[in-house]
Amino acid sequence: MPSPDAALSISWYSGIQKKPFQVHIWDFLAGHSYYDSDTEFEADVNIVFDPVVDPSTNKLLFEVRSLTADFSHDYQAVSDSYSDYDFENGLRTQYAPAVQNELANHKSFFQDASNFENFGIPEINALAISNLFFPEKNALQLTDARLPGDLLMVGQIAPKETTFTLSPLLPVIKAGDSINFDIVQLTRRATEVSWTVRSVDGVRALGTIDNGTYTAPAVQLLDGSASRNVVTATYLDEVTGKEVTASALVTVVMAGVVVTPAITLIDMTQRESVKLKASTLGSGSLKWSLRDNIGSLLADGSEAIYTPPTTELPDGTLQAVLIDVEDTITGDKTVGSVLLRHGTYSLDISPALHPGLRPADSALLKVSGDVEPGMYKWEVVAGEGAVDPATGIFTAPPVISLPYSVVKISLLGDSFDHYGYSVIHLSEHARQSKWFSLDVFEFEVTEMPPTVYANGLQQAKVVVRVRPADVNESEVMLSDSELASLCLVTADQKVPLPQVGVGGVSKGDKWHYTEQADERYDPYPRAGLTSPVALKNDSTQGVQVKEFYVQCHKIEDLRVAAMLFSDSYKPFYTNPGIDDGEANRKVINLIAKEPPQGGTVGGVVLTFGNPGMPNEWPTRVEGGENEDDLSTLDYYYLKLKIHDVQKKIKRVEFAGNISMVKWESNTTLEDVHSLTGYAFGDQKNEQGDTILHVDEILLRRINGQVQPPKLTVDRGNPVPDGEVLFSVQRREYWQYDRYTKADFERALDVSVYDNYGNKHSILISFDGTNRNRLKIVG
């Protein structure tokens, strides 16, 4: 829950504890004595974390404040001659610090947290938020974070990623309204600007954009209370020839007036006032009013404080207090709810808070345990609607006039009663599930289990099949948001697998997943199979399928299940039962294999030709065969062989420079030299020639010389598929430069990736003092 200053607050109410105490008392009449006693007391422990962001990495952390522990006065004194004050003072000065010290060093509360110094929140994808405006550019630099009930992250747009901005940048408008966007730039060099809009929450609530004027979707198109859409302006810079874009995020809301919290709970055993805040899209003042005069309301502009009544309420009471808020100019209204509760509510109800029902729609309420719904007493104690006492199905009213209904569940006992309740949000535009249970929720079985080389790049496909149970003999489907929530989790702990970025899984990291197939790399090889083949699909009518691609960078197998959140905010797992596993397709085992290693007989070999036959290379492309020729061009074709079978090289990475330079001699008057480049056969320029890559820094130093280096591959010597061409070009007329020599004479440190994504390291250098020939060092 949020703290008053929008931090993350965790309150631990420990209840009554019994602890042994040894008390040392000196009494002038009775003398020196000890007392041993088991004393009961209650403790409230409050832990407050400040959300912070690292602008350089956009990583969100929570740093702990000083811990506090408050102890009640309701304890049993250990001795009549030992005053309550003395005991309380000893408790606070000795036991409380001990509790705080224990909490501060208890590492099991949060995984990988050390002394509560900080801990990460994996569910908050700060990188995804930073990419909201500029996908794949990381243009939003986060600077601050707060928790005023929801997560608020504040940032700024990186200036290097955009040369103009839109105004307003983060507008909020009401459904059906329009807003004009202006381009903010002093020197825009373009005559035509194109406008587009894309939805963050689904195309249903997209809206339209016409020459900078955005029109929000109608209220009936909103799924939930709000929708977010990104408006983007694009033009072509006439000087640079590059496409330039800027974006703004517009939030479309259902109501012109909102109040937070929309519903809050007051435990009448600990009466406390609550603060309400309201905001309006209009310009009018806000009028607050309290229905039924239950308690009191003190309003001050956009804020109000509600104080509950002082009268005692019967045990088992649930009473809703409604507070109206109205914009005095626009007439827009909203209702805030305060729920007064008295008694012990120990029944576990699911869902405890239903996010929304539309008129006449239904929700299934369940009580944990084996007791049938008919054994409970069900009643709507606040709001509208009806609940079926036999099934626990709540049905919303045909016309909604109040925002919340409260269903109370009672189990009458011989000694005392048990209570529970569910709060149900009602809205004509609520987003909710149309189903209560899943008829099919399992993995698709393949002949080859999901297997990858643990190199962080190779993928294996995992397919999940799901179908909701029919409702009233009518076929139902998952909504877009429900299907989007479907993810992979660890089978035992139910921890969601992290999503992988474009660079693959970092070395040493375990299983990640993505929904995007990386077609650069082939699947794990299997004898007799070129790719995984589906063994059983069962394309039953109404079954929806979602594909995941898993990869890892650590040799460790993992059993995974699948999970989805319904629009009723209820989690569903493929393996809810203790007998669910691989046999009934509820769990699937991901297998990680060790990548092939070099340095062994018949293992990995990188060569410019066939081992033992050096005369096969290089290929002379330009110049005579005489080595005294000062202008020549040679091609070397790097091949990869694993167990004497040539494998395709898919890509290369360089640690440092991508080219080398070597002069004939290291004298100041020397101008004869050789330089290198590399090429892949499928990398073409606009003229269809294969691009020969030469280090850009090196090219800038050569710029303006009479004999520029080759930047394309000779068409008569194409690069074979799966090989890498390295060129050696002998040139004249570039005088010896000791700084360039220091930067570019060192060997090329190359990482070669095969068709499975396995990484193989290699060093390529000039052959000793010979500037005309390359060799593989290791």
N, C-alpha and C positions, 0 to 999 in steps of 0.2 A: 504494500500500500504506500501512497506518497506521504511524505512528511509535510508539515506546513510550509517549508521552503522548497518544495518540489524535489526532494531527494528520495531515495528508496529506503523505506522504513520497514523493518521486520520486527514484529512484536511477538515475543515468546511468553505466553502465559503458562507457567508451569503448574499451577494449581497448588493444592496443599502438599507440603513435603514434611517428612519427619526425619530430623537429623539429630545425631548424638552430640551433646554438648557437655564439656567438663568445665564447671564453674569453680573458681577459687575465691572464697569469701573470707575476709577477716572481720570477725565480730568481737568487740571489746568485752562482751559478757560471755559469749559462748566459746570464744577462742577461734583458732584457725581450723577451717574445715573445707572439704571438697564436696561437690555435688555432681553426680552423673545423671543425665536425664536425656530422654528422647523428646525433643521439643518440636511442635508443629508450627509452621508458618507458611505464608504464601509469597511467591516471588514473581515479579514481572520484569522480564529482560527485554530491553529495546536495543536494536542494532540499526544504525543508520549509515547508509552508503551514499556517497556523492558520485553521480555519474559524470565521467570525464571522457574526453576524446583526445586522441593524438592526431593533430592536423596533418602530420607527415604520413601517417599510415591509415587514417580514418578508422582506427580501432577504438572500440568503446569498452571502457573498463569502469569498475565501481570501486572506489577507495573508501575504506571504513573510517568512520569517525570514532571518537572515544566511546567505549561501551558503557552502558549504564544498567544498573540493576536496582529496582525499587522493591522493598520488602514491606509487607503489611504489618499492622500493629496487632493483628489477631493471632497471638501466640499464647501458648501456655507457659506461665512463669515457672522457672525451675525451683524456686524457693520463696516462701513468704517473706523471708528477711532480705531477699534480693529484689530491689525495686524494679518496676517496669522500665524506668528510665535507664537504669544501669544495664539491663539486659538489651534494650533496644540499642543503646550506644555501642555495646560490645558486638552486637550483630552487625551493625552498619560498618564499624571500623575494622572488623576482623573477617567476618564471613563474606560480606559483599565484595571486598577486593579479591578474595580468593576465587569467588565465582567469576568475576571479570577476568582474572588472569587465566582461569581455565578456558573460558570462552575464547579469549584472544589467542590461545595456543591450540585450540581444537581444530585440527586441519580437516577432519572428516566432514565438516558442515558443507564445504564447497570443494569439489574436486580440484586438485592442483593449487588450492589457495594456501598461502603460507602466512600464518598469523593474521589472517584477514587483511593482509596488506592490499590486495586487489584481487579481483576475479573477473573473468570474461563471461559474457552472456552469449552462448553460441546461437540462440534463437534470433538475436538481433543482427541482421546482415547489414552492417554499416556500409560495406562496399556496394551492395545493391542500392542503398539509398543514395550514395554518392554518384552512382551511374544513372540515376533517374532522369536527369536532364540531358546528359550526354553519354549515351551507351558506349562502352568500350573506351571512354576517354578519361574517366575518373576526374571529371571537371569540378565536382562539388567538394570543396575542402571543409570538413566539419571542424567547428571551433568550440562548440559547447553542447551540453545536453541537460535536460531537466525532465522530471517525472511529475507533471501536474495531473496525474490520473492516467494519461496516455504518455507515450514516449515522445518528447519534443527534442529534435536535433537541429541545431543552428549551424549554418555554414556560409561560405561565400564561394562564388564561382572563380575558378582559377583563371587569371587574366590570359594566360598563354593559350587557353583552349577556345577563346572566342574573342572576336574583335568588335562586337557590338552586343547590346543587351536589349531585352524587351521590358517595357513598363506598362502595367505593374508586373512584378516578378512572381508574386505569390497571392493572387487575388482569391477572394471567396465570394461567390455569388449564389443567388437562389435559383432553384430549378426553373427553367423557362426564360430567365433573364438573359441579357446580352451585356458584353463588355468590349471596349475597344483597346487594342494593344498598339503601343507606339514603339518605334525603333529609336533607341538612344545611341547615337553615334555622331561624331563631329564630321567625319570625312568618309561617309559611305560612298564607294565608287561603283554603284550599280543602278540600273534603271528599273529592273524588274525584281520583285520579291515574291517568292511562292510561299504559301502558308499551308501547313498540315496540322492535324490534331490526331493524337493517339491516346488510347485509354490505358490507365494503369489498372483499373478494376473491371474491365470487360467492355466489349464493343456495344453492348446494349445501351449504356449511358455515355456514349461518346460525345454527342454534341456536334456542332458544325462550325467551320471557320471560313469567312469570306472577306478577303482583302483586309485582314487584321481585326475583323469584328467576329468575336466568338459568341455563339448562341448556345446556352446550356440546354441539355435534354429536358423533356417534360418530367414532372415529378413521378409519373407512373412508370417511367423507364428506369428509375433509380433502384438498384438492388441494395437495400439498406438505407441508412439515413444520409449518406453522402457518397460522392464519387469523385475520383481524381483523374484529370486529363492533362496531357502535356501538349501545349501549343508551340509549334516550331516555325520560325521564319528562316528562309534560306535564299541566298543569292550567290551569284558567281562574281568573284572579284575580277574586274577587267584587267588589272595590272598583274596579279600573281597567277590568274587562271585557276585558282582554287575555290572550292565551294565553301562558303562560310555560313554557319548556322548559329542561332540563339534560340533558347527555349524558356518558357515560363510554365509554372504549374498552377492550374486553376482548379480550385475545389468547389464542387457543386453540392449545395446542401439542400435538404428537403424543406426546412423551416427557416423563416427569417429571424426567429428568436430561439435561442437555446439556453438551457440552464444546466450547470454542472455542480455537483453530481446530479444526474437525472433522478436517481433514487439512492437513498442512504438509509442506514439502519441505526437505530438508537436502542441500546440495551437499557431497559428501564431500571435494572438493578444498579446501573452506574450512569445516572442521568447526566448527559452532557449536551451542550448546545452544538449545533452544526452550522457551518458557514456555507452559503450558497452564492454562486456567481452566475450572472446572466450576461449574454452579449446579443447584440442585434445588428443586422445588416442595414437597418434604417437609421435615421437621424433623430428619432424621437427619444424622450426619456422613458424609463422603464417603470411601470406601475406594478407593485407587488401586493398580493392579497391572499389571506389565509382562509381556506374553507372550513366551515364547521367550528371555528374558534377553539380548536384543540391545541393547547399550548399558546405560545405567543410568537410574533414575527416582528423583528426590528429591521426595517429596510433603509438603505443608504445608497441611492444611485443604482449601480450595477451589482451591488452586494446586499445580502440580507442574512441575518442570523436568526435561526429558528431555535426556540427553547421549548422542550417538552413540558407537559403539565406535571404538577407536583403530586397529583392524586395517585394513590396506589391502584395498580391494575391487577386483575385476577391472574392466577397462574395459567399459563397457556395462551395468553393474549397475543394476538397479532392485529394491529390496527394501522391502517394507512391514513396519513395526513397529506392532503393535497394543497399545493401552493401554486397560484396562478401568477404568470408574469406576462405583461403586455407592453408592446411598443405603442406609445400614445399617439404617434403620427401614422404609422403604417397599419396599425391594428393587428399586426402579427402577434400570436399568442403561443405560449407553451405552458406545460404543467410540470412542476417538480413534485416528487413523492418522497415522504419520510415514513419509514416503517417503524412503528413502536413495538418492541418485543419484550415480553416478560415471561420468564420460566426457562426450563432447561430443554433445549431442542437437540436431542441426540440422534434422531433418525437421519440417516444419510439418504438424501433424495437426489435423483438424477432425472433431468438436469436441475441443479439448484437455481440457476438463472437461465431462463430460456431467452435467446436474443431477439426473438420476434415471431409473432403469429399474425397472419392476415385475417380479415373477417371470415368467420365460420370455419377456419382451418383448425386442425387438431394437433396436439402434442401428447406423446405417451410419457407419463410420469412413473418412475420406478423407485422402489425402496430397496436398498441393499439387504440381502438376506434371502431366506427361502420362504418367507411368509407370502401367501397369495394376496393380491390387491384387495380382495373382498374382506380380508381380516382387519383392514384398517378403516378408520372413519375419515372420509374425504369431504372437504368443504371449501368453498370459495369464500374467504373471509374479507377480501378487499378487492375492489374492482368489479369487473363484469365477466361473464362466461359461465360455463357449467362443467362439472367433472363427473364422470361415470364412476360410481363407487365400486362397480364390479371389475372394471378394467384399468382404472387410473388414467383414462384418456380425458384430457381437458380440451374443450371446444370453445373457441373464441366466439364472442357475440357477432351477429350478422352486421351490426353497426357499431363501430368502435368510437367511444367518446372519452375514455380514460386510458392513459398510457400503460398502466400496469395492473395486473391481477395477481393476487396472492392465493395460492392453494395450500391449505393447512392439512397435514396428515397426522392422525392421532392413533396410537395403539394403547388401549386401556388395559392397565395391569392390575394385579391384586394389591400390590403395595404402593406403586406410583405409576403415573402415566408417562408415556413417551410421545414426543412431538417432533415434527419436522415440517418443512415448508419449501415451496418452490415459487419463485418470483418469475412471472411471465410477462414479457414486453409485448404490447399490442400495437400494431401499426398497419395501416392500409397498404403500406409499401415495404413491409418487412421482408427480409430475405430469410427463408427457412427451408428445411428439408421437407420433401413430400413423402418421405418414407420413414419407417421406424427401425428396420433391420435389413441386413444384407443376406440375400439368398446365395450369392456367389462372391467369394473374396479369397482368392488363392493365386498361386504362381502358375505360369504356364511351364510345363515340364519339357525339357529338350533332351535330345540324346546325349549331348555333351554338357555337363554342368558348367555354370559360369566360371571360366578359368582365364586367368591373365598372367603374363609375366609381371612380376612386381617391379616394374620400371616407372610407374607413375603416369604412363601414357597409353598403353594398350588397354582396350576396353572389352568388356563382355556384356552382352545384352541380357537384361532381366525384364521379363514381361509379367505384369500383374493384371488379372482378370477380375472384374467386379460387376455385380448386378444387384440392385436393391430388390427386396421382396415386393411382390405385387401388392398394391393397395386397392381393396374393393374390386379385385380381379382386373385391375387396370395396370398396364405396364408403366413403370416409372423409371426415370433415368437420374443419374447424378447431375447436379448442376455444374456449370463451368467452374465455380469456386470450389466445389467439393472435389471435382476431378483434379483441379490444380493443387489441392492440399495433399493429395496422395503422395506418399514418400516412403523411403526405405528406412527401417529402424533395426537396431540390434534385437535379435530374437528374445533374449532374456531380459535385458535391462530396459528395453523399449526406448533407447536413445537414438534420435534421428541421426542418420549418416550425414556428414557435412557435404556440401556441394563443391565441386571442383571448378577451378578457374581455367582460363584458356591455356595457362602454362603447364597444366597437369598437376599431379599430386607431388608435393614436396618430398624430398628424400627422407625416409624414416617414418612418414605418415601412413596411417592405416587406410581403410577403405573409404572412398568418396564416391559420389555419383553425380551424373549430369543427365539432362534429358536431350542433349545434343550429341549425335553420333560424330565421332572424329574419323572421317573416312581416309585419313592419311595412313593409318596403320591397319594391318590385317589382324583378324582375330587369332587367338591362340591356336597353333597347329594341332591337328589330331590325325592319327593314321587313318587314311582312307577318306578323310573329310577335308574339304577346302574351307568350310565355314560351318557354324552351328546349324543343325537342322532340327526343326520343330518335330517332336515326337507325337505330341497330342495338343490340339488347339481347342477342340470343342467349341466351335463358333456358334454357341447357342444364341438364340434371339434375345436381344436386350442386354447382352454382355458388353461392357465397355472395357477397352484395353488401353493400358498405358505402358510405355517402354522406358526403361532406365538403362543407363550405361555406366557400369561400375569399373573402377580402377584403383590401384593401390601402389604404394612404394615401400612396402614392408612385407616380408615373407611370413604371412600369418593368415590362416583361413578364418572365415567369419560366417556364422549363421545369422541370417537376416529375416525379418518379417516385413510386412507392409502395414502402413497406417494411413487413415484418412480422417479428417474432421468433417463432420456433417455441418450443414448450415445451421443446425441447432446446437452447434458448439459441443458436440459429443464425439469423443475419439472412438474409432473402430480399428481393431487389429485383425490380421489374418489368423493369429494364433491365440485367441482368448482362452482356450482350454488347455489343461495340463497335458493332454494327449495329442495336441496339435504339433505337427512336425513335418519332416521331409516326406514321410509316407503318404500323408493326405494333402500334400502340396500347399501346406500352410506356412512352411518355413523352407528356405532354400539356402544351400551352403555355397559360399563364394570361396574359390580356391586360388591361392597365390603360388606361382612357381618362380623358382630362382632363374634369373636371366642367364643366358650362356656367357661364360667367362673366357677370356683369352689366356694365352700363356701355356696352354696344354696341347699335347699332340692331337691333331685333328680338331682343335677347337676353333677359336676365332682368328682369322687371318685377314689383314688389310694389306693390299698390294697394288702396285701399279701394273702388274702383269701376272703371269703364272710364276709361282715360287720356283726359284732355281733357273729361271730363263730371263735374265735381265735384258738381253738383247731385243726383246719384244718391244721395249719402250725406250725413249719416247717416240712420238710421231712428229717428224719434221714437217711443218706446215708452210713456212716461208724461209727463204734463204737457202744457200747451198749446203752441201754435206760437209764442207770444209769448216773445221771448228774455228778457223781464223776469221770467218765471216762475222762481222760485228753487228749485223742486223738479221736476226733469225727469230723464229717463233716455233716453240715446241709445245706439244700437248701431252699431258700425262692423264691416264684414265684410272681413277682410284676405284678398286673393286673390293667387295666384302665377301669373304667365304667363311661359312660355318660348317665344320665337319665336311670340308671339301665340296660343299654345295654353295654356289654363288647365291647371295641374298641381295635384294634390292636395298640401296641406300635411299632413304626417304628425305633426309635433310641433314645439314651440318650446322654446328655452332662453333664459333671461335672465341677462345678466351684471350682477348687482346686483339692485336692487329690481324686483318684478314689478308694482308699482302706482305711480301718480303722484298727487300732491295739489297743487291750486293754489287759493289764496284769492283772493277778489274784489279785495282790496287788502292791502298788507303793513303793516297797522296793528294795534295791539294789541287793539282792540275789534272787529276784523273777525271774523265767524263764518260768512259765506257762502263756500262752497268747492265744488270738484268733485274727485272721485276716480275712478280707473279700475280695471277688472278685465279678465280675459280668460277665454274658455271654448272647449272643443272639444265638438262635438255628441255624441260617444260617451262622454263622461265623466259618468256619472249617479250620483245619490245613491240611498239605499234607497227613496225615494218615487218614483223615476223621473224626477226633475227634473234638468236639465243643471246641473252645478256651475259657478258663477261664481267664479273664483279671485281673491282679494284678498290682498295681502301680509299674512302673519301678524303681523309686527311692527306694521304699521299698524293691524290689527284690535285688537291689545292696547291700543294708545293710544286707540282710539275706544271701547273697551269701557265700557258703562254709559250711553251717550248716549241721548237720547230718540228719535233718528231713526237706527236702525242701517242700515248699507249693505246692499244686495241681495247675496245669496250664491247665488242661482239665476237661471237665464235664464227670461225670460217664455215660457210655453208657446206663445203665439201667434206667436212669432218664433224658430223653431228655427234652430240653426246648420247651414248646409249642409255636406254631407260634403266634406272637403278644404279648408275655410276656417276661419279663426280669428275669433271674435267678440271685439272690444274694446269695453267699455262705458264711458260717461262719465255719472256720476251726480252731479247738482247737489244739494247739501244745505245745511241751515242748522244753527245751534246748536253749532258747534265753533269755539271761539275760536282765533284765530291763534296758531300755535306755531312759533317760529322754528327750533326744533330739527327738528321734523317737516318744515318747509319745506326745510331744508338736506339732509335725508335723501331726500325723496321728490318734490322738484320737478324733479330732473334727468330727462332723456329716458330712455325705456326702450331699453336695448341688447338687441336681440332677434336670436337666431339661428333662422332658419326652415329646416326640413328638408323637402325635397320627397319625393315618393313613391319616389324612387330613393336617398334618403339623402344627397343633395347639400345642402350647407349654404349658405344665403344670409343675409347680414347686413343688418340694417335698424335705423334709429333712429326711434322714434315719440315725439312730444312734443306739448304743447299748442301751438296756433297762435298764436305770439307772446304777446301779453298777454291773448288770448281764452281764458278758462278753460273755455269751453263747446264747444270744437272741437279735434279732433286733427288732426295732419298728419304725413306721412312726411317725415322730414328727409333720409334718404339710405339 
